[in-house]
Amino acid sequence: MAALLVETCHVACCANRTPNVVSWGRGGIVAYGTCNSVALYHPLKRRVISTLNGHSGRVNCVQWVHKKDCGPESELVSGGSDNLVLLWEEQDGKFSKSGQLGGHTGAVCAVDAVYQDTEAAYQLLVASAASDSTVKIWTRQGSEIQCVQTISFGNGFVMDVSLALLPGSSVPVLACGGDDCKVHIFIQQSGQFQEVLSLHGHEDWIRGLEWTVHGGDVFLASCAQDCLIRIWRVFAKPAFSPESLEEDTIKLKEDFFMVKTKDCCTSFAVTLETVLAGHENLVYGVHWQPPFLKDGIIQQPMCLLSASMDKTMILWSPDEESGVWLEQVRVGEVGGNTLGFYGCQMSPDGSMILAHAFHGALHLWCQDPSKEDEWCPTVVISGHFNSVQDLGWDPEGEFIVSVSSDQTTRLFAPWRRADQNQVTWHEISRPQIHGYDMQCFAMVGRFQFVSGADEKVLRVFSAPRNFVENFSNISGLPLEKLLACSEGADLPEGASIPALGLSNKAVFQSDRSAQTPEDDGQFSSVSAQYSESYFQPVVLTEPPPEDHLLQNTLWPEVQKLYGHGYEMFCVASNRAKTVVASACKASKPEHAAILLWSTSSWKQLHSLSLHSLTVTQMAFSPDSRFLLAVSRDRTWSLWSQKDETLSDTEPCFTLYAHTDKNTSVHSRIIWSCDWSPDSTYFITGSRDKKVIIWGNCDSSENAAENDEVAIRPRSSVLDVGEAATAVSFAPVLSPDQSYILAVGLEGGKIILFKWKPSGDTSAGTDWLHCGELDTFQCHALAIKRLCWRPRVGRAGHGDDSGNSAWLQLASAGADHCMKIFNVNRLAL
């Protein structure tokens, strides 16, 4: 697709919940696994610059292949639950798959790679550990990749592997740590790795290993579930002399091994340098500060970073005078319902440290340039850690709300910095953190939405004052205008979830002032020690870090809607924001009814019965006259609102048209539907790979009252090649007066079409294929929802005037990603 047509504006995705899945390259790019893809994130630009799709299972480990001169890497290696190791190579600024290493019979959980000096060109050496209890060694010479050795560990599992070259000899050394609590050291001799030592000391599973070269010595850091970190030193031993044994000196125990090279035989010794105890829970990750080039010499700072399930990261380094290793800095998060950190990484210059947490969130701390021992949390990307089920724009197109199977509802908005013209998107609120998987969502006003989860209840949420103020600060929109949209007078300050509760309870100014005990330390009862609400209003001028999102950005729940017999499946609201329609999972006609609710009283208005199986999606027409529903029973139904002669009567809907088994063109479940911006036509997309436009809904031939109208296909049947799971009409027409449509497929592709009504639909000339997103823009799994911004222009850029060339398209995928694309309508 032409670069001019579609550009990726934002990708919201978080790290997979495995230990070795994040790697920070010397070029400043953070690579991390997200679902089945590898995301490349630029911390300074604060955006994902590319996603690499190639694995068919979850990516479990990612590692940059570091160059010897400490320059920016051009190669990346990743391992996944599809039992494959993939090599990625950068060419002309873009990454592509350069090799596939298949041979493991279990999920790959750790990889490492080094460049070897050989007489020929650079040779790449790769080690991979998998759940099939083996470590495989691979080499790449030119473009030829082969597995040269398989090391079996019997019934044991290897959790991490690390490769390095012994100084002075360039002989590869491999460390493996696993569930036998030992560190196994292998040396490559005549092309094969041979075990020379196993280092004892840890008392639980070893989770992380990493080599580094300092001077003439090699240091190995190992961490384990016994909460301890051990640092081992490997150094060349001078020729053995019997006199050295006779001296009465106390020495650390040394283990020896011999390394044979072409010229000579060298003896190496291994000693335990230190044991670091500071964490209070399992230690999952250790990482040395990256080396850097100074005056042509590689400098390796003796500084080690560790991450633990106790929610902290510690920076260790030896004391300058005594040489004793001490804790220099400890950072972490407090509160929230999360477990701790899976791994840690450090920026090339050592000024930023990054942890990835149990719920996939990235945590970034930046060193204060004026005070070296102070580290501050800073803005970093966030996203869902499970399938994104639904999303929608607010009526003004200023922010996006998405819901996911990770049981959260998240709100993303553009951040406009006063000093820069660059706009980046960030999560600025997490209105709902639930106990059930979220399923569907609809906005019912500027700052109000209704959401449904795998429960029988719909919940309605309203924005608190603290959110409106912070949204104004971050987006640069005037606060008075926003408060006018949200009945600002009696807004609560925020919300919190009571202990053992599922409902977000509003917190008012008076509640917070009543919480503080009058006398210092004097509590009237035991329960008074624990505050009713943990909400603290925070004034934000930049997007909040993860711990604020968890605790201080909830929206209060204002209503529950009861009436469905099974789990919620879809919900929709009309443009006038007066009616909400909802439907639940159903295998019988009595449960497949659509319920209509009034947004003024939140009372149930009607039950619309017709379908026999689950209604999969609903859409109100832009003029609010019609409600369209599509179903698993392969049919659609169209309901019309009766003309309201009396202003005080509630809206009333009656059946206007529908298809049955004979008239339905679709032969499989209809997944998705949408309306054209002029309310004349609607589109349906199905698992049978067909996309069809129906109409005409505004014709004056509408028959007399109570008579059903024949709505016919107005387009030729478009075959999109695989199941169409999402369809969406753009809010404006293209310059040649064609409708612009986006179709999302089960494989993750998004295709753009133009369609113009024509008299003859048999020829198929009414559809124009405008292009599809390239492999690194599209999703890795099924598209769950597509939604165009309701107005022209790009949010946050101030180009909302009708003559802007840009449209914005948001997509939700089963690959845990929410993406926003800028589409140039003039280039279509």
RARA-V719093 format. One record per backbone hydrogen bond with DSSP energy under -0.5 kcal/mol. CO is the residue of the C=O (numbers start at 0). NH is the residue of the N-H. E is the energy in kcal/mol with one decimal. If there is no record, write none. Layout:
# RARA-V719093
co/nh/e
CO/NH/E
CO/NH/E
This chain:
# RARA-V719093
co/nh/e
1/4/-1.3
1/5/-1.0
4/823/-3.1
6/8/-0.6
6/821/-3.1
9/819/-2.7
10/12/-0.7
11/817/-1.8
15/17/-1.7
17/20/-0.8
19/61/-2.1
20/32/-1.8
22/24/-0.6
22/30/-3.2
24/27/-1.7
27/42/-0.7
28/24/-3.0
28/30/-0.6
29/40/-3.4
30/22/-2.6
31/38/-3.3
32/15/-2.5
33/36/-2.1
34/58/-2.9
35/53/-0.8
35/54/-0.8
36/33/-2.8
36/38/-0.5
37/51/-3.4
38/31/-2.3
38/40/-0.6
39/48/-2.6
39/49/-1.1
40/29/-3.0
40/42/-0.7
41/45/-1.7
41/46/-1.2
46/41/-2.4
46/48/-0.5
49/39/-2.9
50/52/-0.7
51/37/-1.9
51/53/-0.5
57/59/-0.6
57/80/-2.9
60/78/-2.4
62/76/-2.7
63/65/-0.9
66/69/-1.4
70/66/-0.6
73/89/-2.6
74/64/-2.2
75/87/-3.1
76/62/-2.6
77/85/-3.0
78/59/-2.4
78/60/-1.8
79/82/-1.2
79/107/-2.2
82/102/-0.6
82/103/-0.7
83/79/-1.9
84/100/-3.6
85/77/-2.4
86/97/-2.8
86/98/-1.4
87/75/-2.2
88/95/-2.2
90/93/-1.7
93/90/-3.2
95/88/-2.8
98/86/-2.9
99/101/-0.8
100/84/-1.9
106/130/-2.3
109/128/-2.8
111/126/-2.8
113/124/-2.9
115/117/-0.7
115/122/-1.6
121/141/-0.5
122/115/-3.5
123/139/-2.1
124/113/-2.2
125/137/-3.1
126/111/-2.0
127/135/-2.6
128/108/-2.4
128/109/-1.6
129/132/-1.0
132/152/-2.9
133/129/-1.9
134/150/-3.5
135/127/-2.3
136/147/-2.2
136/148/-1.4
137/125/-2.8
138/145/-2.2
139/123/-1.8
139/141/-0.5
140/143/-2.1
142/144/-0.5
143/140/-2.3
145/138/-2.5
145/147/-0.7
148/136/-2.9
149/151/-0.6
150/134/-2.6
152/155/-2.4
156/158/-0.6
156/178/-1.9
159/176/-2.1
161/174/-2.5
163/172/-3.1
165/168/-1.2
165/169/-2.1
170/165/-2.8
171/187/-2.0
172/163/-1.8
173/185/-3.0
174/161/-1.9
175/183/-3.0
176/158/-2.3
176/159/-1.7
177/180/-1.1
177/205/-2.4
181/177/-0.9
181/183/-0.6
182/184/-0.5
182/198/-3.2
183/175/-2.2
183/185/-0.5
184/195/-2.6
184/196/-1.4
185/173/-2.7
186/188/-0.7
186/193/-2.7
188/191/-1.9
191/188/-3.1
193/186/-2.5
196/184/-3.0
197/199/-0.5
198/182/-2.0
201/200/-0.6
204/224/-2.5
207/222/-2.2
209/220/-2.6
211/213/-0.5
211/218/-3.2
213/216/-2.0
216/213/-2.6
217/233/-3.4
218/211/-2.0
219/231/-3.0
220/209/-1.8
221/229/-2.9
222/206/-2.3
222/207/-1.6
223/226/-1.1
223/282/-1.8
226/277/-0.6
226/278/-0.6
227/223/-1.6
228/275/-3.4
229/221/-2.8
229/231/-0.5
230/272/-2.3
230/273/-1.5
231/219/-2.7
232/270/-2.3
233/217/-2.7
234/268/-3.0
236/266/-0.6
240/243/-1.2
241/244/-1.3
241/245/-0.6
242/245/-1.2
242/246/-0.8
246/248/-1.9
248/250/-0.6
254/269/-2.6
256/267/-3.2
258/260/-0.5
258/265/-3.0
263/260/-2.9
265/258/-3.1
266/236/-3.8
267/256/-2.2
268/234/-2.3
269/254/-2.2
270/232/-3.0
270/272/-0.8
273/230/-2.5
274/276/-0.6
275/228/-1.8
275/277/-0.5
281/283/-0.6
281/308/-2.9
284/306/-2.4
286/304/-2.9
291/293/-0.5
291/298/-3.5
293/296/-2.0
296/293/-3.0
296/298/-0.5
298/291/-2.4
298/300/-0.6
300/302/-1.7
301/317/-0.5
302/288/-2.5
303/315/-3.6
304/286/-2.4
305/313/-2.0
306/283/-1.5
306/284/-1.7
307/310/-1.0
307/340/-2.6
310/332/-1.5
311/307/-1.9
312/330/-2.5
313/305/-2.3
313/315/-0.6
314/327/-3.2
314/328/-1.3
315/303/-2.8
316/325/-2.4
318/322/-1.9
323/318/-3.0
325/316/-2.0
325/327/-0.5
328/314/-2.8
330/312/-3.1
339/357/-2.0
342/355/-1.7
344/353/-2.8
346/349/-1.8
350/366/-3.0
351/346/-2.8
352/364/-2.8
353/344/-2.4
354/362/-3.0
355/341/-3.2
355/342/-1.0
356/359/-2.1
359/14/-2.0
360/356/-2.8
362/354/-2.6
363/377/-2.7
364/352/-2.4
365/375/-2.8
369/371/-0.6
370/367/-0.5
370/373/-1.7
372/374/-0.5
373/367/-3.0
375/365/-3.0
377/363/-0.5
380/361/-0.6
383/13/-0.9
386/388/-0.7
386/404/-2.7
389/402/-2.6
391/400/-2.6
393/396/-2.0
397/413/-0.7
398/393/-1.9
399/411/-3.1
400/391/-2.0
401/409/-2.6
402/388/-1.7
402/389/-1.5
403/406/-1.3
403/437/-1.7
406/433/-3.3
407/403/-1.6
408/431/-1.1
409/401/-2.6
410/427/-2.3
410/428/-1.3
411/399/-2.7
412/425/-2.2
413/415/-0.6
414/416/-0.7
414/423/-1.2
416/419/-0.5
421/416/-0.7
423/414/-3.5
425/412/-2.5
425/427/-0.6
428/410/-2.8
430/554/-2.1
431/408/-2.5
436/453/-1.8
439/451/-2.3
441/449/-2.8
444/447/-0.7
446/462/-2.4
447/443/-3.0
448/460/-3.0
449/441/-2.1
450/458/-2.5
451/438/-2.8
451/439/-2.1
452/454/-2.6
452/567/-1.2
454/567/-1.9
455/563/-0.8
456/452/-0.7
457/560/-3.0
458/450/-2.6
459/557/-2.8
459/558/-1.2
460/448/-2.0
461/555/-0.7
463/467/-1.8
464/468/-2.5
465/469/-2.1
466/470/-3.2
467/471/-1.9
468/472/-2.0
469/473/-2.5
470/474/-2.6
471/475/-1.6
473/415/-2.3
477/481/-1.5
478/482/-3.0
479/483/-1.7
480/484/-0.9
481/484/-0.7
481/485/-0.6
482/485/-0.9
482/487/-1.5
483/486/-0.6
486/489/-0.8
487/490/-1.1
491/464/-3.1
492/465/-1.7
493/506/-2.7
495/497/-0.6
495/504/-3.1
497/500/-2.3
502/497/-0.7
503/556/-2.5
504/495/-2.0
505/507/-0.5
506/492/-1.5
506/493/-1.8
507/511/-1.7
508/512/-1.8
509/513/-1.7
510/514/-0.7
511/514/-0.6
511/515/-0.6
518/521/-1.6
520/522/-0.7
524/527/-0.5
525/528/-1.6
526/529/-1.2
528/530/-0.6
537/539/-0.8
544/547/-0.7
544/548/-2.0
545/549/-2.2
546/550/-1.1
547/551/-3.1
547/552/-0.6
548/552/-0.5
555/461/-2.0
558/459/-2.7
559/561/-0.6
560/457/-2.0
566/584/-2.9
569/582/-2.3
571/580/-3.0
573/576/-1.6
577/598/-2.3
578/573/-1.9
579/596/-2.9
580/571/-2.5
581/594/-2.4
582/568/-2.6
582/569/-1.8
583/614/-0.6
585/613/-1.5
587/590/-1.1
587/591/-0.9
588/591/-0.6
593/607/-3.5
594/581/-2.2
595/604/-3.4
595/605/-0.8
596/579/-2.3
597/601/-1.9
602/597/-2.5
605/595/-2.4
606/608/-0.8
607/593/-2.5
613/615/-0.6
613/631/-3.0
616/629/-2.4
618/627/-2.9
620/574/-0.5
620/623/-2.8
624/640/-3.0
625/620/-2.5
626/638/-3.0
627/618/-2.4
628/636/-2.6
629/615/-1.8
629/616/-1.3
630/633/-1.3
630/669/-1.7
634/630/-1.6
635/658/-2.0
636/628/-2.5
637/655/-3.4
637/656/-1.9
638/626/-2.8
639/653/-2.6
642/644/-1.1
645/648/-1.0
651/641/-3.1
653/639/-2.9
655/708/-2.4
656/637/-3.3
659/663/-2.4
668/670/-0.7
668/686/-2.5
671/684/-2.2
673/682/-2.7
675/678/-2.2
679/696/-2.6
680/675/-2.9
681/693/-3.6
682/673/-1.5
683/691/-2.1
684/670/-1.5
684/671/-1.8
685/688/-1.2
685/723/-2.4
688/719/-2.5
689/685/-1.8
690/717/-2.4
691/683/-2.4
692/713/-3.1
692/714/-1.2
693/681/-2.1
694/711/-1.7
695/698/-0.6
698/701/-1.1
703/706/-1.8
708/710/-0.9
709/711/-0.6
711/694/-2.0
713/757/-0.5
716/718/-0.6
717/690/-2.1
717/719/-0.7
722/724/-0.7
722/745/-2.0
725/743/-3.5
727/741/-2.5
731/739/-0.5
733/736/-2.5
737/733/-2.6
738/754/-2.2
739/729/-3.1
740/752/-2.7
741/727/-1.9
742/750/-2.7
743/724/-1.8
743/725/-1.6
744/747/-1.5
744/782/-1.7
747/778/-2.0
748/744/-2.6
749/772/-2.1
750/742/-2.7
751/769/-2.3
751/770/-1.0
752/740/-2.9
753/767/-2.8
754/738/-2.9
758/760/-0.7
763/766/-0.6
765/755/-1.5
767/753/-2.4
767/769/-0.7
770/751/-2.9
773/776/-2.0
773/777/-2.1
775/50/-0.8
781/783/-0.5
781/813/-2.9
784/811/-2.6
786/809/-2.8
793/796/-2.0
793/798/-0.7
800/803/-1.9
804/824/-2.5
804/825/-0.5
805/792/-3.0
806/822/-3.4
807/788/-3.0
808/820/-2.9
809/786/-2.5
810/818/-2.3
811/783/-3.1
811/784/-1.4
812/387/-2.3
812/815/-0.8
816/812/-2.0
817/11/-3.1
818/810/-2.8
819/8/-2.6
819/9/-1.8
820/808/-2.5
820/822/-0.6
821/6/-2.3
822/806/-2.5
822/824/-0.9
823/826/-1.0
